[in-house]
Amino acid sequence: MISRSPHWGDDRVIYRSADGTLPTISAAMTDMEQPDAFRRVAAGRAAFRTVDLLDLLTLLDRIAAPVEAEDA
């Protein structure tokens, strides 16, 4: 790990990859932070967190929304 800091509104971990680049990954995808309450209660039985599914729904709604003439 190189550093951990907020990037793009998310807590990110920066690390050095095998090819020398410095990619970032969400800290939530690592074991660097304590699991949230949902993950503790689900104990590995749920494939997705509720908050992530709601975020996905918002993104899909944006994609499906018709483009207005003034937005184009």
C-alpha positions as CSV (number, residue, x, y, z in Angstrom):
1,M,0.0,0.0,0.0
2,I,1.3,3.5,-0.9
3,S,-1.5,5.6,0.7
4,R,-5.1,5.8,1.6
5,S,-7.1,8.9,0.9
6,P,-10.4,10.2,-0.5
7,H,-10.7,10.2,-4.3
8,W,-13.8,10.8,-6.3
9,G,-16.0,10.9,-3.2
10,D,-14.8,7.4,-2.0
11,D,-12.2,6.3,0.5
12,R,-9.5,4.8,-1.8
13,V,-6.3,2.8,-1.3
14,I,-3.4,3.4,-3.7
15,Y,-1.0,0.5,-4.2
16,R,1.9,-0.3,-6.5
17,S,1.0,-3.1,-9.0
18,A,3.4,-5.6,-10.4
19,D,4.0,-3.5,-13.5
20,G,4.9,-0.4,-11.4
21,T,1.7,1.6,-11.9
22,L,-0.2,3.1,-9.0
23,P,-3.9,1.9,-9.3
24,T,-6.5,2.7,-6.7
25,I,-9.2,0.5,-5.2
26,S,-12.1,1.4,-2.9
27,A,-11.0,0.8,0.7
28,A,-14.4,-1.0,1.2
29,M,-13.2,-3.7,-1.2
30,T,-10.2,-4.5,1.0
31,D,-9.7,-5.7,4.6
32,M,-8.3,-2.4,5.7
33,E,-11.5,-1.1,7.3
34,Q,-13.9,-2.7,9.7
35,P,-16.9,-4.3,8.0
36,D,-20.1,-2.3,8.1
37,A,-23.0,-3.4,10.2
38,F,-24.8,-5.1,7.2
39,R,-21.7,-7.3,6.5
40,R,-21.4,-8.3,10.1
41,V,-25.1,-9.3,10.3
42,A,-25.1,-11.0,6.9
43,A,-22.0,-13.0,7.8
44,G,-21.2,-13.7,4.1
45,R,-24.7,-14.8,3.2
46,A,-25.5,-11.7,1.0
47,A,-23.8,-11.1,-2.3
48,F,-24.5,-7.4,-2.4
49,R,-24.9,-4.6,0.2
50,T,-28.2,-2.7,0.1
51,V,-26.4,0.6,-0.3
52,D,-24.6,-0.7,-3.4
53,L,-27.8,-2.0,-4.9
54,L,-29.4,1.4,-4.4
55,D,-26.5,3.1,-6.0
56,L,-26.8,0.7,-9.0
57,L,-30.5,1.5,-9.3
58,T,-29.7,5.2,-9.4
59,L,-27.1,4.7,-12.1
60,L,-29.5,2.5,-14.2
61,D,-32.2,5.1,-13.8
62,R,-29.9,7.8,-15.2
63,I,-28.9,5.6,-18.1
64,A,-32.5,4.7,-18.9
65,A,-33.7,8.3,-18.7
66,P,-34.5,9.9,-22.1
67,V,-32.1,12.6,-23.3
68,E,-33.8,15.9,-23.6
69,A,-33.0,18.1,-26.6
70,E,-31.3,20.7,-24.5
71,D,-29.1,18.1,-22.8
72,A,-27.7,16.8,-26.1
